[in-house]
């Protein structure tokens, strides 16, 4: 099970969502393109629906982070991708 926790509360994430969040959180401030996120998380030779897939998973991660912290923690860098910013408790 893949869970994120804060102040005694926790939320479950899917395997891919957890892997994306882990990658972003381990590299705060670094911007990853959708293609980079996809290639780090999925082991497929031919990417399928990269834009839709990453947008969906980022949305689910943001929802879980907002439930725990009141902030989503992931910033969209328009035209480039996404980056993690520290969430203040």
Secondary structure as a PSIPRED ss2 file (coil, helix, strand):
# PSIPRED VFORMAT (PSIPRED V4.0)

   1 X C   1.000  0.000  0.000
   2 X E   0.000  0.000  1.000
   3 X E   0.000  0.000  1.000
   4 X E   0.000  0.000  1.000
   5 X E   0.000  0.000  1.000
   6 X E   0.000  0.000  1.000
   7 X C   1.000  0.000  0.000
   8 X C   1.000  0.000  0.000
   9 X E   0.000  0.000  1.000
  10 X E   0.000  0.000  1.000
  11 X E   0.000  0.000  1.000
  12 X E   0.000  0.000  1.000
  13 X E   0.000  0.000  1.000
  14 X C   1.000  0.000  0.000
  15 X H   0.000  1.000  0.000
  16 X H   0.000  1.000  0.000
  17 X H   0.000  1.000  0.000
  18 X H   0.000  1.000  0.000
  19 X H   0.000  1.000  0.000
  20 X H   0.000  1.000  0.000
  21 X H   0.000  1.000  0.000
  22 X H   0.000  1.000  0.000
  23 X H   0.000  1.000  0.000
  24 X H   0.000  1.000  0.000
  25 X H   0.000  1.000  0.000
  26 X H   0.000  1.000  0.000
  27 X C   1.000  0.000  0.000
  28 X C   1.000  0.000  0.000
  29 X C   1.000  0.000  0.000
  30 X C   1.000  0.000  0.000
  31 X C   1.000  0.000  0.000
  32 X E   0.000  0.000  1.000
  33 X C   1.000  0.000  0.000
  34 X H   0.000  1.000  0.000
  35 X H   0.000  1.000  0.000
  36 X H   0.000  1.000  0.000
  37 X H   0.000  1.000  0.000
  38 X H   0.000  1.000  0.000
  39 X H   0.000  1.000  0.000
  40 X H   0.000  1.000  0.000
  41 X H   0.000  1.000  0.000
  42 X C   1.000  0.000  0.000
  43 X C   1.000  0.000  0.000
  44 X C   1.000  0.000  0.000
  45 X C   1.000  0.000  0.000
  46 X C   1.000  0.000  0.000
  47 X C   1.000  0.000  0.000
  48 X C   1.000  0.000  0.000
  49 X C   1.000  0.000  0.000
  50 X H   0.000  1.000  0.000
  51 X H   0.000  1.000  0.000
  52 X H   0.000  1.000  0.000
  53 X H   0.000  1.000  0.000
  54 X H   0.000  1.000  0.000
  55 X H   0.000  1.000  0.000
  56 X H   0.000  1.000  0.000
  57 X H   0.000  1.000  0.000
  58 X H   0.000  1.000  0.000
  59 X H   0.000  1.000  0.000
  60 X H   0.000  1.000  0.000
  61 X H   0.000  1.000  0.000
  62 X H   0.000  1.000  0.000
  63 X H   0.000  1.000  0.000
  64 X H   0.000  1.000  0.000
  65 X H   0.000  1.000  0.000
  66 X H   0.000  1.000  0.000
  67 X H   0.000  1.000  0.000
  68 X H   0.000  1.000  0.000
  69 X H   0.000  1.000  0.000
  70 X C   1.000  0.000  0.000
  71 X C   1.000  0.000  0.000
  72 X C   1.000  0.000  0.000
  73 X C   1.000  0.000  0.000
  74 X E   0.000  0.000  1.000
  75 X E   0.000  0.000  1.000
  76 X E   0.000  0.000  1.000
  77 X E   0.000  0.000  1.000
  78 X C   1.000  0.000  0.000
  79 X C   1.000  0.000  0.000
  80 X C   1.000  0.000  0.000
  81 X E   0.000  0.000  1.000
  82 X E   0.000  0.000  1.000
  83 X E   0.000  0.000  1.000
  84 X E   0.000  0.000  1.000
  85 X C   1.000  0.000  0.000
  86 X C   1.000  0.000  0.000
  87 X C   1.000  0.000  0.000
  88 X C   1.000  0.000  0.000
  89 X C   1.000  0.000  0.000
